[in-house]
Each structure stands twice: as structure tokens, then as C-alpha cells.
Amino acid sequence: MELSRICFDYELICEEIRLILVSIENEQFEKNIGYHGTGDPQRERDLNHVKELFSMVNDKHFSKEFHRKL
């Protein structure tokens, strides 16, 4: 198999996984379940909670594109 075909297939799979994760995250938000369980993304947060969330996003995506400095 050519490298270009492998790269193309990889991108397709990444997009499928991304869509699955979006649906899971939306379901967690709608049903008020999941890691945080509050269901309200606009709620007040203290600085430690914000740092924890940024850390989780950085770990989840592990990409310079998503890396956030505090």
C-alpha cells in the first residue's frame, strides 16, 4: 500500500473517531453525566479548576495546535 493511501485512510479514521467522541461528549452534557457531571459549561470555575481542565485538554489532544499556556 502506498504511503499516500495510508495517510488518507488515517485521516478518514481520525475523522470517524472525532465524530464518535463529539457524540459521546454531547450525550454526557445533555444527560448531565461524565467527568464533571454539572451539565453547565457556563458555571463559575476557580483558577485550579480551569488549570485542571486545560491540562486535561492538552493531555487529550496532545497537539501543539491545542496546547494552551496558563
N, C-alpha and C positions, 0 to 999 in steps of 0.2 A: 504494500500500500504506500502511496506517495505521501510525503510529509504534508503537503498542502491539503490532502484529503483528511489526514489525521487531525490537522488543525481545524478544519471546517467542522468535522464531526464533534470535536471537543467543544467548539463554540455552541453548537446545537444542544449538546448535553448540558452545558453550563446554563443556557437559557431555560431549558426544561426544569432544571433544579431550582433556578431562581424563581420561576413561576410557582413551583410547588411550595417553596419557602414563603413566598408572599401570601399564598392562600392559607397556609398554616398560621402565619402571624396575624392575618386579618381575622381568622376564626378565633384565635386567642383573644384578640382585642374585643370582638363582638360578644364573646361568651364570658368575658372577664376572668379568663384563666391564663395560665402561663407563668413565666418567671416573676413578674411583678403583680399581676392579678388585680390591679386597680381599675383597668379599663379606661382611664382618663389620661391621655398624653399631655393635657394642658395643666395638670395638677402642679402644685408648688413642689420644688425639689431643693434640698440643701446642697451645698457645694460637694460634699462627699458623695452623695448620690449621683450627681452629674459626672464626677470623675469616674465612678464605677461604671456608669452607662457608656462613657466614651471608651473606657478600657475594654468593655465587652464588645463594642462595635469594632474596635481595632483588632481584637482577637478573632472575631467572627470573619471579618473580611481580609485581614492580614494583607492589606494592599496600601501602597503609598497614596493611592488616589483617595482612600477613605481615612487615612491616618490623620488624627486630629491632635493638635497640641493644646494643652491647657494653659 
